[in-house]
Amino acid sequence: MKPRNTLTLLVPALALLLAPPAGAQSLSGMFKRALDDARQQIERKVENSAREAATRPAKDARNSAGASSSSDRDYAAPSRDVRAGDVPQHLLLKPAVGKKFDPAQGKPQIIAVNPYLQPDDIFFSGMAGVQCPAEGGLIVAGDAGFSANGNPIGEGYWRIAADGAITPLLSRRYKDGGVRSNAPMLPANPPNKSWADGNLPSPGYSYYRVDGFGLGRNGDLLLGASDVVVRIARDGRVRRVAGKAGEQGFADGTGSAVRFKHPGRPVEDDQGNLWLADQDGCAIRKIAADGTVSTLIGPDRLCNPAQTAAEDQIIPDNMLWDAQRGELIVGGNFIRPKPHDLYHTIWRIRPDGQARRVLYARKNGGTALALDGIHSLALDAQGTLHAGVGRPGRNQSILRLDEAGGKTTFLTGTGYTSFAPGNESYPVDGTASTSNFRASGDMCFATDGSLYVIDYHLLRRYDPAAKTVRTWAY
């Protein structure tokens, strides 16, 4: 049924009221022509409105209720034709409803250098994952916009070009009040393609939720869900790689015979194989290029503290594929009660399962290096490993590991003196040694050599050559 509005209904009524008496044909014709013109204008407006609606990310009926023009504007990616004025912008963080920054009065916290973003026109309200594709630029997953009550408006995947321009890949609006929806997303371009291809259940499972993601060699988004692993192609089409929706378990094989339990985000090697953590981090699984799923390391090794010393524990919380060496890199942290401490390990694992430890650290002593969490891993173009870590009683930092010499170096925050417990929410850009990260989340090295790090709703950029930290997206 075509949409109708009040004006459409009023036109016939006006025609009856204004109809002239018999014999006044010229006056009647004048009113008839005027009414016909008005009707055509209204119909054109209705058609234009419908056409514009078809180009926006699809929303279910509950999502569209109550959406304001202000919300729509905040949820749209910044126009590539509009650049911010004063770049770099020196800003102070000031969280508030619909607001993030104030112009700096005194020493700035943030030096924002993206020419398409302005503090008064916020975009990212949270970030969950970042990947650096081989063709350049970035892909970021997360929340976007702020509603009137301070909740995110939507979620999706966005591409940030090398010059900073932001364009949507897949996105959707939340339900009213910032509640996540299980309705599938639609690709931003073209808007009329279905996000699901029939392999997936309805109304939806956790793979519809935007979170950390892997990036395939062909640009596919790679996601692990509660029970399946899927690929999302650039046109928005979803293909289930393995697993059966709605059925968790632990079984190798192919297709729907495979069982997963909370698989992590997959990484793809140069042969087209996918590698991922599974069983809540208690297994490392391989999905071969032909779709066959096998277990590389199982729970008997990964989740058997009675048989595994702390320094030999493998924790696949974070996973990379090192194409130069043909190895997996996995790392994370765990707690042991005896002796009670927070332990950290990073391992290199060959495709045949042979593993060698790259790093072992504790929080409260017992090792030369004290850490308070390993949150992310990244490799630069030379194959040097970097980790986003916490430091006991201090701030988050980027740690470089020179594996050949067994040397570790903190690249950021070494000279930052304002950190104190409870003051972690104070981000500082500038010289890398005096910078501060509140979080060292997902990160990757871009083709220009810069390291991009998610810091809550900020995307920070570490420049190894200049040894500086700047803010690239917010």
Secondary structure in CASP SS format (residue, H / E / C, confidence):
PFRMAT SS
TARGET T0000
AUTHOR 0000-0000-0000
METHOD secondary structure of the structure
MODEL  1
M C 1.00
K C 1.00
P C 1.00
R C 1.00
N C 1.00
T H 1.00
L H 1.00
T H 1.00
L H 1.00
L H 1.00
V H 1.00
P H 1.00
A H 1.00
L H 1.00
A H 1.00
L H 1.00
L H 1.00
L H 1.00
A C 1.00
P C 1.00
P C 1.00
A C 1.00
G C 1.00
A C 1.00
Q H 1.00
S H 1.00
L H 1.00
S H 1.00
G H 1.00
M H 1.00
F H 1.00
K H 1.00
R H 1.00
A H 1.00
L H 1.00
D H 1.00
D H 1.00
A H 1.00
R H 1.00
Q H 1.00
Q H 1.00
I H 1.00
E H 1.00
R H 1.00
K H 1.00
V H 1.00
E H 1.00
N H 1.00
S H 1.00
A H 1.00
R H 1.00
E H 1.00
A H 1.00
A H 1.00
T C 1.00
R C 1.00
P C 1.00
A C 1.00
K C 1.00
D C 1.00
A H 1.00
R H 1.00
N H 1.00
S H 1.00
A C 1.00
G C 1.00
A C 1.00
S C 1.00
S H 1.00
S H 1.00
S H 1.00
D H 1.00
R H 1.00
D H 1.00
Y H 1.00
A C 1.00
A C 1.00
P C 1.00
S C 1.00
R C 1.00
D C 1.00
V C 1.00
R C 1.00
A C 1.00
G C 1.00
D C 1.00
V C 1.00
P C 1.00
Q E 1.00
H E 1.00
L E 1.00
L E 1.00
L E 1.00
K E 1.00
P E 1.00
A E 1.00
V C 1.00
G C 1.00
K E 1.00
K E 1.00
F E 1.00
D E 1.00
P E 1.00
A C 1.00
Q C 1.00
G C 1.00
K C 1.00
P C 1.00
Q C 1.00
I E 1.00
I E 1.00
A E 1.00
V C 1.00
N C 1.00
P C 1.00
Y C 1.00
L C 1.00
Q E 1.00
P C 1.00
D C 1.00
D E 1.00
I C 1.00
F C 1.00
F E 1.00
S E 1.00
G E 1.00
M E 1.00
A E 1.00
G E 1.00
V E 1.00
Q E 1.00
C C 1.00
P C 1.00
A C 1.00
E C 1.00
G C 1.00
G C 1.00
L E 1.00
I E 1.00
V E 1.00
A E 1.00
G E 1.00
D E 1.00
A E 1.00
G C 1.00
F C 1.00
S C 1.00
A C 1.00
N C 1.00
G C 1.00
N C 1.00
P C 1.00
I C 1.00
G E 1.00
E E 1.00
G E 1.00
Y E 1.00
W E 1.00
R E 1.00
I E 1.00
A C 1.00
A C 1.00
D C 1.00
G C 1.00
A C 1.00
I E 1.00
T E 1.00
P E 1.00
L E 1.00
L E 1.00
S E 1.00
R E 1.00
R E 1.00
Y C 1.00
K C 1.00
D H 1.00
G H 1.00
G H 1.00
V C 1.00
R C 1.00
S C 1.00
N C 1.00
A C 1.00
P C 1.00
M C 1.00
L E 1.00
P E 1.00
A C 1.00
N C 1.00
P C 1.00
P C 1.00
N C 1.00
K C 1.00
S C 1.00
W C 1.00
A C 1.00
D C 1.00
G C 1.00
N C 1.00
L C 1.00
P C 1.00
S C 1.00
P C 1.00
G C 1.00
Y C 1.00
S H 1.00
Y H 1.00
Y H 1.00
R C 1.00
V C 1.00
D C 1.00
G C 1.00
F C 1.00
G E 1.00
L E 1.00
G C 1.00
R C 1.00
N C 1.00
G C 1.00
D C 1.00
L E 1.00
L E 1.00
L E 1.00
G E 1.00
A C 1.00
S C 1.00
D C 1.00
V E 1.00
V E 1.00
V E 1.00
R E 1.00
I E 1.00
A C 1.00
R C 1.00
D C 1.00
G C 1.00
R C 1.00
V E 1.00
R E 1.00
R E 1.00
V E 1.00
A E 1.00
G E 1.00
K E 1.00
A C 1.00
G C 1.00
E E 1.00
Q C 1.00
G C 1.00
F C 1.00
A E 1.00
D C 1.00
G E 1.00
T E 1.00
G H 1.00
S H 1.00
A H 1.00
V C 1.00
R E 1.00
F C 1.00
K C 1.00
H C 1.00
P C 1.00
G C 1.00
R C 1.00
P C 1.00
V E 1.00
E E 1.00
D C 1.00
D C 1.00
Q C 1.00
G C 1.00
N C 1.00
L E 1.00
W E 1.00
L E 1.00
A E 1.00
D E 1.00
Q C 1.00
D C 1.00
G C 1.00
C C 1.00
A E 1.00
I E 1.00
R E 1.00
K E 1.00
I E 1.00
A C 1.00
A C 1.00
D C 1.00
G C 1.00
T E 1.00
V E 1.00
S E 1.00
T E 1.00
L E 1.00
I E 1.00
G C 1.00
P H 1.00
D H 1.00
R H 1.00
L H 1.00
C C 1.00
N C 1.00
P C 1.00
A C 1.00
Q C 1.00
T C 1.00
A C 1.00
A H 1.00
E H 1.00
D H 1.00
Q C 1.00
I C 1.00
I C 1.00
P C 1.00
D C 1.00
N E 1.00
M E 1.00
L E 1.00
W E 1.00
D E 1.00
A C 1.00
Q C 1.00
R C 1.00
G C 1.00
E E 1.00
L E 1.00
I E 1.00
V E 1.00
G E 1.00
G E 1.00
N E 1.00
F E 1.00
I E 1.00
R E 1.00
P E 1.00
K C 1.00
P C 1.00
H E 1.00
D E 1.00
L E 1.00
Y E 1.00
H E 1.00
T E 1.00
I E 1.00
W E 1.00
R E 1.00
I E 1.00
R C 1.00
P C 1.00
D C 1.00
G C 1.00
Q C 1.00
A E 1.00
R E 1.00
R E 1.00
V E 1.00
L E 1.00
Y E 1.00
A E 1.00
R E 1.00
K C 1.00
N C 1.00
G C 1.00
G C 1.00
T C 1.00
A C 1.00
L C 1.00
A E 1.00
L C 1.00
D C 1.00
G C 1.00
I E 1.00
H E 1.00
S E 1.00
L E 1.00
A E 1.00
L E 1.00
D C 1.00
A C 1.00
Q C 1.00
G C 1.00
T C 1.00
L E 1.00
H E 1.00
A E 1.00
G E 1.00
V E 1.00
G E 1.00
R C 1.00
P C 1.00
G C 1.00
R C 1.00
N C 1.00
Q E 1.00
S E 1.00
I E 1.00
L E 1.00
R E 1.00
L E 1.00
D E 1.00
E C 1.00
A C 1.00
G C 1.00
G C 1.00
K E 1.00
T E 1.00
T E 1.00
F E 1.00
L C 1.00
T C 1.00
G C 1.00
T C 1.00
G C 1.00
Y C 1.00
T C 1.00
S C 1.00
F C 1.00
A C 1.00
P C 1.00
G C 1.00
N C 1.00
E C 1.00
S C 1.00
Y C 1.00
P C 1.00
V E 1.00
D C 1.00
G E 1.00
T E 1.00
A H 1.00
S H 1.00
T H 1.00
S C 1.00
N E 1.00
F E 1.00
R C 1.00
A C 1.00
S C 1.00
G C 1.00
D C 1.00
M E 1.00
C E 1.00
F E 1.00
A C 1.00
T C 1.00
D C 1.00
G C 1.00
S C 1.00
L E 1.00
Y E 1.00
V E 1.00
I E 1.00
D E 1.00
Y C 1.00
H C 1.00
L E 1.00
L E 1.00
R E 1.00
R E 1.00
Y E 1.00
D E 1.00
P C 1.00
A C 1.00
A C 1.00
K C 1.00
T E 1.00
V E 1.00
R E 1.00
T E 1.00
W E 1.00
A E 1.00
Y C 1.00
END
